[in-house]
Amino acid sequence: MAGAGSASSSTRCPRCRAPILRQLVGQVAALTVTADLTPLTPAEQTAVREPNRLIWCLRGGEHTARRLTWTGRDHPAACPHPHVTEHRCPPAEPTTLF
């Protein structure tokens, strides 16, 4: 799953307005990923990790396009890039008063 994404866009989630990055990741079997742009600490990565929720390395920066790469078993432990996860909107607040 590592590899450059072909198309990415930084925007806000239409539901919760959180900053997100939407990108096509992979070359053969492409996967559309919608990731939060808030970096996670190692403890937060452990807390949110689930079988179907991957942690992504957010490469790039001020002068280069941001791109997501998977943090699989071959990912360096001392990676200097921020790590993010798949976006999930927070639970909606109840709208009724009773």
N, C-alpha and C positions, 0 to 999 in steps of 0.2 A: 503494500500500500504506500510505501514511501515513493516519493517522486514529485515532480513539480505539478502543480495544479494548472489546468489550462485556462480557467476563467474564474476570477474571484471578484467579489464586490463587498465593500464595507458599507454597512447600513445600520438601521435600527430595526428591531423586531416590531412588526406591525401590531402585535398584541400587547407586549409589556414595555416596549420602547427601549429595551436594553441594547447596547452596541453589540453587533454581531458581524461575523465574516462568513459569507456564503461562497463556497468554492467547490469545484469539481476536482477530486483527488484521485490519483491513480492513472494508469495508462491503458491497461487492457480492460479491466473491469472497473470502470470509473464509478465513484461514489460521490454523491452530492452531500457535502458536510456543511452544517450550519453550526458555527462555533461561537461561544462567548469570547469577547475580547478582554475579559478580566483575567489577568494571570493568576495561577493557582500556586500556592506554596506546596512543598512535598506532602505535608500533612493533609491539605485540602484535596490533593490528587488522590490520596489513599481513601479519603472519606467518600468521594463521589464516584470512585471506580466501581463499575458494575460490568457484568458480562457483555452487555450491548451498549455500553457508554465508554467510548475510547478517549484517551488523553492525546492531545495533538501538540506538536512543537510548532510554535509560530515564528517562522524565520522571516527575515527581511527587516526593514526599518525605515528610517527617514528618507533614504535615497534609493531604496529598492522596493519592489512590490512585495507585500506580505504574502506568504504562502504557508500552507499547513503541511506538515509531514507527520506520519504516525510515530508514536513513541513506543515501538515494539521492543522485543528483547535485544535487538542490536543497537538500540539508541544509546548514546553515551551517557553514563551516569552523571557526569559533570557538564552537561549541556548548558551553555550560557544563555540560550534563548528562553523566552517565557513559554510556559505550558498552559494550554487552555483545554476546555472540554466541550462536548456537544451542548448546544443551547437547549435549555428547557425552561419554559416560562414558569415563574413562581405561581403557586396556587392563587386563584382569583379570590378577592375579598368578597364576602357575602354582600349582596346589594339590598337585602331586606332588613328591616329594623326589628322584626318580631319573629 
